[in-house]
């Protein structure tokens, strides 16, 4: 069973497929095909196990034969030859077990193809990035229709125009989608075993957080410009931070983190040398 191998990989692929099924983003056709193959083999394995269960155990199947022998003995008749029914029973049990064993092996192969045969980089570059771009564009289109109202409560739209109310509803939908896309980004990161440097994911959402006034280290208590409310944050990311909002591969996150740490180190060395 696939559970005995890499649960982390299996969990990441499962999460990606769930997001795609909800329509938040697309995935490679090969991944969907692998999913369909694994599901088909898994269903057949379930049927095979059920059929084998119906045959019962050897003891269950031989009990009626024991009754036949006892009845013949009581009637002082020749005891029946049990070779044929026993051979039939043995054959049925063996065939059922072989069927289950073969399908278990087939499902293992199908699961391996599903969980380990994908290319995570292509998922992020060819599917998640376009999905993020689309969400950002739609959020920017909605922003002027919100009439400058706070999106942190539906109450702010009770007396708004129909255009504003529709825009607020659409923004909520985009908020769910944005969250799903970012979750998919993390799933791809798990498949790629990264990042290795940016383990705090400081560069996962914004390419240069410092350019936006976001503190990466040091003064942890410093006020941050990024809004906390999900919808306000989404609007902020799509408008104020639009040039910095990105969808990096783990290696790209690490490159930005390395550049930051190198610059920070140089600044400290320069300060000491003065």
Residue pairs with C-beta under 8 A, 6 or more apart in sequence:
1 104
1 107
1 108
1 111
2 10
2 108
2 111
2 112
2 115
3 10
5 112
5 115
6 115
6 116
8 190
9 115
9 116
9 190
9 191
10 111
10 115
11 190
12 187
12 188
12 190
12 191
13 31
13 114
13 115
13 118
13 187
13 191
15 183
15 184
15 187
16 27
16 31
16 123
16 184
16 187
16 188
17 27
17 31
17 32
17 35
19 25
19 180
19 181
19 183
19 184
20 26
20 27
20 32
22 180
24 131
24 176
24 177
24 180
24 181
24 184
25 127
25 128
25 131
25 180
25 181
25 184
26 127
26 131
27 123
27 127
28 118
28 119
28 122
28 123
28 126
28 127
30 117
30 118
31 114
31 118
31 123
34 110
34 113
34 114
34 117
34 118
35 114
37 110
37 113
37 114
38 107
38 110
38 111
38 113
38 114
41 103
41 106
41 107
41 110
42 107
42 110
44 103
45 100
45 103
45 104
45 106
45 107
48 96
48 99
48 100
48 103
49 100
51 96
51 99
52 93
52 96
52 97
52 99
52 100
55 61
55 92
55 93
55 96
58 89
58 93
61 89
61 93
62 86
62 89
65 82
65 85
65 86
68 80
69 79
69 80
69 82
72 78
72 79
72 80
73 79
118 191
120 188
120 191
120 192
121 192
121 249
123 184
123 188
124 185
124 188
124 247
124 249
125 249
128 181
128 184
128 185
128 188
128 247
129 247
131 177
131 181
132 178
132 181
132 245
132 247
135 174
135 177
135 178
135 181
135 238
136 237
136 238
136 242
136 245
138 170
138 174
139 171
139 174
139 178
139 234
139 235
139 237
139 238
139 239
140 238
140 239
140 242
142 167
142 170
142 171
142 174
143 235
143 238
143 239
145 163
145 164
145 166
145 167
146 164
146 167
146 168
146 171
147 160
147 161
147 164
149 156
149 157
149 160
149 164
149 168
150 156
150 232
151 168
151 171
151 229
151 231
151 232
151 235
152 229
152 231
152 232
154 168
157 164
157 165
157 168
160 168
171 231
171 234
171 235
172 231
174 234
175 230
175 231
175 234
178 234
179 230
181 247
182 204
182 205
185 204
185 247
186 204
188 249
189 195
189 204
189 250
192 249
192 250
192 251
193 250
194 249
194 250
194 251
194 253
194 254
195 201
195 204
195 250
195 251
195 253
195 254
195 257
196 250
196 254
197 253
197 254
197 257
197 258
197 261
198 204
198 250
198 253
198 254
198 256
198 257
201 253
202 209
202 216
202 257
202 260
203 209
203 248
203 253
203 256
203 257
203 260
204 248
204 253
205 237
205 245
205 246
206 212
206 214
206 237
206 241
206 244
206 245
206 246
207 244
207 245
207 246
207 248
207 256
208 244
208 256
209 215
209 216
209 244
210 216
210 260
211 244
212 225
212 226
212 240
212 241
212 244
213 224
213 225
214 224
214 225
214 226
215 222
215 224
216 260
217 264
225 236
225 240
226 233
226 236
226 241
227 233
227 235
227 236
237 245
238 245
248 256
